[in-house]
Amino acid sequence: MTEAAATHGLLAGKRGLIVGVANQHSIAWACARALAGAGMELAFTYQGETMRDRVTKTTAELGDVPLFDLDVQSDEQIDAVFHELGDRWGKLDFLLHSVAFAPKAAMSNPFVETARQDFLAAHDISAYSLVGLSRAALPLMSEGGSIVTMTYYGSEKAVPGYNVMGVAKAALEASVRYLAVGLGPSGIRVNAISAGAINTLAARGVAHFRDLLRITGDRAPLGRTIEGAEVGNAAMFLASDLASGITGEVMYVDAGFNITAG
Ligand code: 0WD
């Protein structure tokens, strides 16, 4: 049986919002392809007018999908997106949060030099946004739902160059646990995928990223780095009823890198 045949219809009748597609290399796009392949109907956001064309082109293979302008630092825009989604769909089953940002200086200077405003911006965009988006999604998930975010191993170990982003990812993972507790009674599951290093736009902001990719490939039990599609498959599982007993977890999709000693 082919992979497509195996997952066909797994997510039929479900609807999901994907936040964090920048281009065809984005992890969010790999997730979207897996989710759509399993039958989920999708809507996307893009970050500002300059990104609109790129996201439109990237998502074109899925047809004429709903696209919403969203900067996650704006409460008004978050409200507007979910209001419009409510008008259009009435309900939402799935939310993918695949967004992170830290100012360049905070990713290249020694961590001790991190400026207050850069620390706050990284936490606002990369961690708080999950809380704000989950709150806005809540009324649309009246029949329950699944929320998935993307994190990285730099949350638990000091990975050279990851700096303030590692601190923000630690906050993100803790937010997953508190959201899972708060939203569990509403039948909403909240989980993170800790993805291995993948060469994307955001990854290029990490100093010495190519070295990180090489080291990851050498040290991981599977002897390689991972593909976006493998993260997509994990997102598909967490979105599906197959994961009905799983919430508040950080699931590693990293070829086993995190279990090895450096
Ligand atoms: O190795 C990697 N690439 C890993 C990425 C390993 C493990 C985790 N991750 C995480 C990232 O930290 C992030 O949370 O996966 C998530 C997605 O990252 P990505 O797919 O690697 O990167 P990218 O394709 O650049 O998508 C992230 C996007 C932004 O792209 P750019 O590069 O233009 O900043 O997040 C979006 C934006 O489209 N984004 C925002 N969206 C709305 N409002 C904002 C914002 N304020 N800031 C960034």
Residues whose N, C-alpha, C, O or C-beta is under 5 A from the ligand:
A	BS01	0WD	G20 V21 A22 N23 H25 S26 I27 A28 Q47 L70 D71 V72 Q73 S98 V99 A100 F101 I125 M150 T151 Y152 A195 G196 A197 I198 T200 L201 A202 A203
